[in-house]
Amino acid sequence: MPKPIDDLDRKIIELLREDGRAPNKLIAAKLGVSETTVAIRIRSLRERKVMIVTLQRDFYSQGFDLQCLGDVFVAGRPVEAVARDLADLPCVSIVTLNFGSPEIVITFNARDRGDVVKIIDEQLARVKGIERIETYVALDIRKYESWFGNLAHL
């Protein structure tokens, strides 16, 4: 049975969420523990796949003003194969397989409306096995939390 996380682990995770580059010395000072304790806890959290320290791109600062979602309906080809091909596209940032319909939901970012059309026509529509794609453009993102993820594959 995996070791459960405790309050100290949670506090370390929260401080790293605020600043993923915070040195162990600073975290230790804020929490009133030794720097060695912090290092051991972080190593343990990573080894147990509770967390990983990573970076994220800000898609707005990269010129992508639109976040788009697509409901992908599959026919004539295994859903897994279609999902794999979609995941290989550089424009697609998220691919989820679903129980029910649509079989796949994707997220991609676009620079403008013309870019949305270009991505759909030149990249997404060329994936074999897609029967149709229903796309949506987010008008305003009110909440975007990405601090949970599937680390089991790492």
C-alpha positions in Angstrom: 0.0 0.0 0.0 1.5 3.4 -1.0 2.4 5.8 1.8 -0.2 8.5 2.1 0.8 12.1 1.8 0.7 14.1 5.0 0.4 17.8 5.9 4.1 18.6 5.3 3.9 16.9 1.9 0.8 19.0 1.0 2.6 22.2 2.1 5.6 21.4 0.0 3.4 20.7 -3.0 1.6 24.0 -2.5 4.8 26.0 -2.2 6.1 24.4 -5.4 2.8 25.1 -7.2 3.3 28.8 -6.3 6.9 28.7 -7.5 8.2 25.6 -9.1 11.8 27.0 -9.0 11.8 27.7 -5.2 15.0 26.3 -3.7 14.7 23.7 -0.9 16.4 26.2 1.5 13.5 28.7 1.0 10.8 26.0 1.3 12.5 24.6 4.5 12.6 28.1 6.0 8.9 28.7 5.3 7.9 25.4 6.8 10.3 25.3 9.8 12.0 22.1 8.8 15.5 21.3 7.5 16.6 21.6 3.9 17.4 17.9 4.0 13.9 17.0 5.1 12.5 19.0 2.1 14.8 17.3 -0.3 13.9 13.8 1.0 10.2 14.6 0.9 10.4 16.0 -2.7 12.4 12.9 -3.8 9.8 10.6 -2.2 6.9 12.4 -3.7 8.5 12.1 -7.2 9.4 8.4 -6.7 5.8 7.6 -5.5 4.5 9.5 -8.6 2.5 11.9 -6.3 4.0 14.9 -8.1 6.5 16.1 -10.7 8.0 19.6 -11.0 7.5 20.7 -14.6 6.9 23.9 -16.6 4.0 25.1 -18.7 3.8 27.4 -21.6 1.4 30.3 -21.5 -0.4 29.8 -24.8 -1.5 33.5 -24.9 2.1 34.7 -24.6 3.0 32.4 -27.5 0.4 34.2 -29.8 -2.4 31.6 -29.4 -5.4 33.8 -28.6 -8.0 31.0 -29.0 -8.4 27.8 -27.1 -10.5 25.3 -29.1 -12.2 22.1 -28.2 -13.3 19.4 -30.7 -15.7 16.5 -30.3 -14.3 13.8 -32.5 -16.7 11.2 -33.8 -14.9 8.0 -35.2 -16.0 5.5 -37.8 -14.2 2.9 -39.8 -11.1 2.8 -37.7 -10.2 1.9 -34.1 -10.7 4.8 -31.7 -7.3 4.2 -30.2 -5.6 4.5 -33.6 -7.4 7.8 -34.3 -6.5 9.1 -30.8 -2.9 8.2 -31.4 -2.8 10.1 -34.7 -4.4 13.1 -33.1 -2.0 13.1 -30.2 0.9 13.1 -32.7 -0.3 16.5 -34.2 1.7 19.4 -32.8 -1.3 21.6 -32.7 -3.3 19.3 -30.4 -2.5 19.8 -26.7 -5.1 17.4 -25.1 -6.6 14.1 -26.3 -9.2 12.3 -24.2 -10.9 9.0 -25.0 -14.4 8.8 -23.7 -17.0 6.2 -22.8 -19.9 7.2 -25.0 -20.2 9.8 -27.7 -18.1 11.6 -28.8 -15.4 8.9 -28.6 -12.6 11.5 -28.5 -12.4 15.1 -27.2 -9.4 17.2 -28.2 -8.1 20.6 -27.2 -6.0 22.8 -29.5 -4.8 26.4 -29.6 -5.1 28.7 -32.6 -3.7 32.2 -33.3 -7.0 33.5 -34.9 -10.1 32.3 -36.7 -8.3 31.7 -39.9 -5.8 29.5 -38.0 -8.8 27.5 -36.6 -10.0 26.8 -40.1 -6.5 25.9 -41.3 -5.9 23.5 -38.4 -9.2 21.8 -39.0 -8.8 21.5 -42.7 -5.1 20.8 -43.0 -4.4 18.7 -39.9 -7.5 17.3 -38.1 -9.6 16.4 -41.2 -6.7 14.4 -42.6 -6.7 11.9 -39.8 -8.2 8.7 -41.1 -11.2 7.4 -39.3 -12.7 10.7 -38.3 -16.4 10.8 -39.3 -16.9 14.4 -38.1 -15.6 17.0 -35.7 -17.7 19.5 -33.9 -15.5 22.4 -32.7 -16.0 25.0 -30.1 -14.0 28.1 -29.4 -13.7 29.2 -25.8 -14.8 32.9 -25.5 -13.4 33.3 -22.0 -11.5 30.9 -19.7 -12.7 31.4 -16.1 -10.7 28.6 -14.6 -7.7 26.7 -15.9 -6.1 24.5 -13.3 -3.6 22.0 -14.5 -2.1 20.9 -11.2 -3.5 17.4 -11.5 -2.3 15.0 -14.1 -1.7 11.3 -14.8 1.8 10.6 -13.7 1.5 6.9 -13.9 3.1 6.7 -17.4 6.2 8.6 -16.3 
